Amino acid sequence: MFWQNMTLAVIASVETVLEKWKGQEGKEIEVFGEFRLLTSEVISRTALGSNYLEGEEIFAMLNKLSILLNRNAFMTRIPFINKYWKTADLIESDKLEKGIQECVMNIVRKIEDRVVNGEADNFGNDFLGLLVSAYRDSDEKNRLSLEDLMGECKTFYFAGQETVTSLLAWVVFLLAVHKRFAEGIAKATKYNAAAYLLGPRSCIGMTFATTETKIALSMILQRYSFNLSPAYVHSPTPVITLRPQHGIQIILESLHKYTEAKD
Ligand code: HEM
């Protein structure tokens, strides 16, 4: 059931993107931003009981937070002093943390209200619904703390979105640079498995990410080929994942000019 819903959510989200791209043939689009919207919509719909608009603020704040964390990754923190004296980045990070907590709690309250008002008989079976059930567990020993609820949400929003955005954007970049790369896409998704095992832990979203990537690419590659825009400046920058610093500007080329003209 979950995979069926997830597949439908991905298809619906990719269709929204394709609808937006209609009429953009020959024009420049920035694909990193486009895929960020796509993956945010997918993760909001499948795991977080909301749509992209509700999650939008959270994604924007998490994005800013990741830039600040990355910039200060090697900063020494002095526990006592940092309580009374904070750098501008630390003050901004605290504000973002509070903002994210407020937004997540707004979504959590909506989920709870539905149960209180009798519109639903449980908090739901998606990721956030299960977290809320644990957060409201009547057994104190099993209850999830607010801090853990927030931590889980932040990890999931970020891990579920930023990674697939980068993957899709760099695949499109490679397709634009090397047309023959299309033939290697199927092989590439197999080798990609190694990326999920980096770090001390492993990725719980591997199947999710692979399914999402395959559906999105197969729907997009049936309709378009890509050319790199002269405006593109190559500057991959590590901000947790490897991001294109100035975006990836692509010129879309429709593969079905004749049928689309007839439609
Ligand atoms: C190209 C896509 C992806 C790649 C390459 C990737 C890679 C990874 C890696 C290497 C880790 C371990 C990090 C560590 O050891 O600290 C990880 C953890 C995690 N990933 Fe992914 N990931 C991807 C997509 C996703 C998606 C789509 C989701 C959710 C739907 C997700 C959810 C998570 C979570 C929750 C963790 C933390 C697991 C834990 O706390 O033990 N990931 N991922």
Residues whose N, C-alpha, C, O or C-beta is under 5 A from the ligand:
A	BS01	HEM	T155 F156 A159 G160 T163 V164 L167 A195 Y196 L197 L198 G199 P200 R201 S202 C203 I204 G205 F208 A209
